[in-house]
Amino acid sequence: MTTVDTTAAAAAAPKVRAKVRATGQSPVMTWVWNTLGLGFAVVMGFPIYWMIITTFKSNKDLIAKDPTFWPQAFSFDSYKTIFEDKEFLPGLQNTVVITLGAVVLGLVVGFLAAVAVARFGFRGRNFFIVTMLVVQMVPLLAIIVPLFVVMNKAGMTGSLFGVMLAYLVFTVPYVVWTLRSFIVNIPAELDEAAMVDGCTQWGAFFRVILPLTLPGLITTGVYSWIQAWNEFIVANVLLSTGGQKTSMIWLTFYATTPTRGADYGSQMAGALMVSLPVIVLFVIFQKKVSAGLTAGAVKG
């Protein structure tokens, strides 16, 4: 090794050691982990890429013996087919109405319940908290029959409002359990200070608890929206007597209809259009969701 090489290596050594101390790992391990992360991203993202690219392929490319990773010619016939379907847009509209109503009602009811659990002591409080956790572990298939019986006796089967109320079965417990951790992290002394300054209990709620819990509300709302938007079992059972469909019901039966067994392009286009609102929503609130998860992670 020449004198120049030795000098350069000696000069670079402190920088390498400083980087190792800052990151906790050597540059080689950083490169290895970055490579693994990139490989994992490619594996997870390829099905999404394949779904999107399939929607632009012609029928000739779709049924070709050798699959192509890029269409020979871009075609929008798949999107034209699903938009010409008379049940697609009404199903999408029904999903928006049900999901929006279920999320708003779930947040209002769940938030108030979370405040009561976190701020007030009452008999059966611990049992209530455990119940909220247990309810989330019960699969929907286990409660779909009694849920249908109750909704049928109430005359709410076949209606969008009935499905909206039924969705509260899984949105409210999730909201209560999640928001409780956010509210517990807010010192009760802030409420007391606000009331000393002249606020009522409701005033302290709107001026202290609500603003500080806003990141948690956004995070919980986004995940509740994803749950309600992608739900199939409850909507399919409760709407079976009314002739209405949600987008998930439409997509499931559209993809399984024998006459469309080989129409992969329109099936993928339908799946993409149904998934797009959720993806857009998550991208818009991505930073808020990350902040909310971090805010509710540690009790302080």
C-alpha positions in Angstrom: 0.0 0.0 0.0 1.3 3.4 -0.9 1.7 6.3 1.4 -1.3 8.1 -0.3 -3.5 5.0 0.2 -2.5 4.7 3.8 -3.2 8.4 4.5 -6.6 8.2 2.8 -7.6 5.1 4.8 -6.5 6.7 8.0 -8.5 9.8 7.2 -11.6 7.8 6.4 -11.4 5.5 9.4 -12.8 8.1 11.9 -15.7 8.8 9.6 -16.5 5.1 9.3 -16.3 4.7 13.1 -18.6 7.7 13.6 -21.1 6.3 11.2 -21.1 2.9 13.0 -21.6 4.7 16.3 -24.5 6.7 14.9 -26.3 3.9 13.1 -25.2 1.0 15.4 -24.1 -1.1 12.4 -21.3 -1.1 9.8 -21.7 0.2 6.2 -21.6 -3.4 5.0 -24.6 -4.4 7.2 -26.4 -1.2 6.1 -26.0 -2.2 2.5 -27.2 -5.8 3.3 -30.3 -4.5 5.1 -31.1 -2.0 2.3 -30.8 -4.8 -0.3 -33.1 -7.1 1.7 -35.6 -4.2 2.1 -35.5 -3.5 -1.6 -36.0 -7.2 -2.4 -38.9 -7.4 0.0 -40.5 -4.3 -1.6 -40.2 -5.8 -5.0 -41.8 -9.1 -3.9 -44.6 -7.3 -2.2 -45.2 -4.8 -5.0 -45.1 -7.1 -7.9 -48.7 -8.4 -7.5 -49.9 -4.8 -7.5 -47.8 -4.0 -10.6 -49.2 -7.2 -12.3 -52.8 -6.2 -11.4 -52.4 -2.7 -12.8 -50.6 -3.8 -16.0 -53.2 -6.5 -16.6 -55.9 -3.9 -16.9 -54.2 -2.3 -19.9 -53.5 -5.5 -21.8 -55.6 -6.7 -24.7 -57.3 -10.0 -24.7 -54.6 -11.3 -27.1 -51.9 -10.5 -24.5 -53.9 -11.9 -21.7 -54.4 -15.3 -23.2 -51.0 -15.6 -24.7 -49.0 -18.7 -23.9 -46.0 -16.7 -22.7 -46.8 -13.9 -20.2 -45.5 -10.4 -21.0 -44.4 -7.9 -18.3 -45.4 -5.0 -20.5 -48.5 -4.8 -22.9 -47.8 -4.8 -26.6 -50.4 -2.1 -26.9 -52.3 -0.3 -24.2 -56.1 -1.0 -24.2 -58.8 0.6 -22.0 -61.4 -1.9 -22.9 -61.3 -3.5 -19.4 -62.3 -0.2 -17.8 -64.9 0.4 -20.4 -66.4 -3.0 -19.6 -66.8 -2.4 -15.9 -68.2 1.1 -16.2 -70.8 -0.3 -18.7 -71.9 -2.7 -16.0 -75.1 -1.3 -14.5 -74.2 -2.6 -11.0 -70.7 -1.2 -10.6 -71.4 2.5 -9.9 -74.4 1.8 -7.6 -72.4 -0.7 -5.7 -69.6 1.8 -5.3 -72.0 4.5 -4.1 -73.6 2.1 -1.6 -70.1 1.3 -0.2 -69.3 5.0 0.2 -72.6 5.6 2.1 -72.2 2.6 4.4 -68.6 3.1 5.1 -68.9 6.8 5.7 -71.8 6.3 8.1 -70.2 3.4 9.9 -67.0 5.3 10.4 -68.7 8.5 11.6 -71.0 6.7 14.0 -68.2 4.4 15.2 -65.9 7.4 15.9 -68.6 9.3 17.8 -69.8 6.4 19.9 -66.4 4.9 20.4 -64.7 8.2 21.2 -67.2 9.1 23.9 -66.9 5.5 25.4 -63.1 5.7 25.3 -63.3 9.0 27.2 -65.5 7.5 29.8 -63.3 4.5 30.2 -60.1 6.5 30.4 -61.3 9.4 32.6 -64.0 8.0 34.9 -64.0 5.1 37.3 -67.2 3.0 37.5 -68.3 -0.5 38.4 -67.4 -3.0 35.7 -64.9 -0.7 34.0 -62.1 -3.4 33.7 -64.7 -5.9 32.5 -65.8 -3.5 29.8 -62.2 -2.9 28.7 -61.5 -6.7 28.5 -64.8 -7.2 26.6 -63.8 -4.6 23.9 -60.6 -6.6 23.4 -62.4 -10.0 23.3 -65.0 -8.8 20.8 -62.2 -7.9 18.3 -60.9 -11.5 18.5 -64.3 -13.0 17.6 -64.5 -13.7 13.8 -67.5 -12.3 12.0 -68.6 -15.7 10.9 -69.3 -16.6 14.5 -71.7 -13.8 15.0 -73.3 -13.4 11.5 -76.3 -15.7 12.3 -77.4 -14.0 15.6 -76.6 -10.6 14.0 -78.9 -11.5 11.1 -81.7 -12.7 13.4 -81.5 -9.4 15.5 -81.4 -7.2 12.4 -84.2 -9.2 10.7 -86.5 -8.8 13.8 -85.7 -5.1 13.8 -86.7 -4.9 10.1 -83.3 -3.6 9.0 -82.2 -6.3 6.7 -82.0 -5.3 3.0 -81.2 -1.7 3.9 -78.0 0.3 3.8 -78.7 1.8 7.3 -79.0 -1.7 8.7 -75.6 -2.7 7.4 -74.2 0.6 8.7 -75.4 -0.2 12.2 -74.2 -3.8 11.9 -70.7 -2.5 11.1 -70.6 -0.9 14.5 -70.1 -4.4 15.9 -66.4 -4.3 14.8 -65.8 -0.6 14.4 -66.8 0.6 17.9 -64.7 -2.0 19.9 -61.7 -1.1 17.8 -62.2 2.6 18.3 -62.7 2.3 22.0 -59.6 0.1 22.5 -57.4 2.3 20.3 -58.5 5.8 21.5 -58.4 4.8 25.1 -54.6 4.6 24.9 -54.4 8.1 23.4 -56.7 9.6 26.1 -54.8 7.9 28.9 -51.6 9.6 27.7 -53.2 13.0 28.2 -52.6 14.2 31.8 -55.8 14.7 33.7 -54.3 17.8 35.2 -54.9 19.5 31.8 -58.6 19.0 32.2 -58.5 20.3 35.7 -56.5 23.3 34.7 -59.0 24.1 32.0 -62.0 23.9 34.4 -60.1 26.1 36.9 -59.8 28.7 34.2 -63.6 28.6 33.7 -64.3 25.8 31.3 -67.1 23.4 31.9 -66.5 19.6 31.7 -67.7 19.7 28.1 -65.6 22.8 27.5 -62.5 20.9 28.7 -63.4 18.0 26.5 -63.6 20.2 23.3 -60.6 22.4 24.2 -58.2 19.9 25.6 -59.0 16.2 25.0 -60.4 16.5 21.4 -57.5 18.5 19.9 -54.8 16.4 21.6 -56.6 13.2 20.5 -57.0 14.4 16.9 -54.0 12.3 15.5 -55.5 9.2 17.1 -58.9 10.0 15.7 -57.5 10.2 12.2 -55.5 7.0 12.6 -58.5 5.1 14.0 -60.8 6.6 11.3 -58.5 5.5 8.5 -58.2 1.9 9.7 -62.0 1.8 10.5 -62.6 3.0 6.9 -60.4 0.2 5.5 -62.2 -2.4 7.7 -65.7 -1.2 6.6 -64.8 -0.7 3.0 -63.4 -4.2 2.5 -66.1 -6.0 4.5 -68.0 -8.7 2.6 -69.7 -11.2 4.9 -72.1 -8.9 6.8 -73.0 -6.9 3.8 -73.7 -10.0 1.7 -75.9 -11.6 4.3 -77.9 -8.5 5.3 -78.4 -7.1 1.8 -79.4 -10.5 0.3 -83.1 -9.7 0.8 -83.0 -6.2 -0.6 -81.3 -6.7 -4.0 -78.6 -4.1 -3.3 -74.9 -4.7 -3.4 -71.7 -3.1 -2.2 -68.6 -2.9 -4.3 -67.1 -6.0 -2.6 -70.2 -8.0 -3.3 -70.3 -6.8 -6.9 -66.6 -7.6 -7.4 -66.9 -11.1 -5.8 -69.8 -12.1 -8.0 -68.4 -10.4 -11.1 -65.2 -12.4 -10.9 -67.0 -15.7 -10.3 -69.6 -15.4 -13.0 -69.1 -18.3 -15.4 -69.6 -16.1 -18.5 -66.7 -13.9 -17.4 -64.4 -16.7 -16.3 -61.6 -15.7 -18.7 -62.1 -11.9 -18.6 -59.1 -11.2 -16.4 -58.6 -7.7 -17.7 -62.0 -6.4 -16.5 -61.7 -8.4 -13.2 -58.4 -6.7 -12.5 -59.8 -3.3 -13.5 -62.7 -3.8 -11.1 -60.4 -4.8 -8.3 -58.2 -1.8 -8.9 -61.2 0.6 -9.0 -62.6 -0.8 -5.8 -59.2 -0.6 -4.1 -58.3 2.9 -5.4 -60.3 4.9 -2.9 -58.7 3.2 0.1 -55.2 3.6 -1.4 -55.8 7.3 -2.0 -57.2 7.8 1.5 -54.2 6.1 3.1 -51.7 8.2 1.0 -53.4 11.4 1.9 -53.4 10.7 5.6 -50.1 8.7 5.7 -48.3 11.3 7.8 -51.2 11.7 10.2 -51.5 8.0 10.6 -47.8 7.6 11.3 -47.9 10.5 13.9 -51.0 8.9 15.5 -49.4 5.5 15.8 -46.3 7.1 17.4 -48.3 9.3 19.8 -50.3 6.4 21.1 -47.4 4.0 21.4 -45.9 5.0 24.7 -47.6 6.1 27.9 -46.1 9.3 29.2 
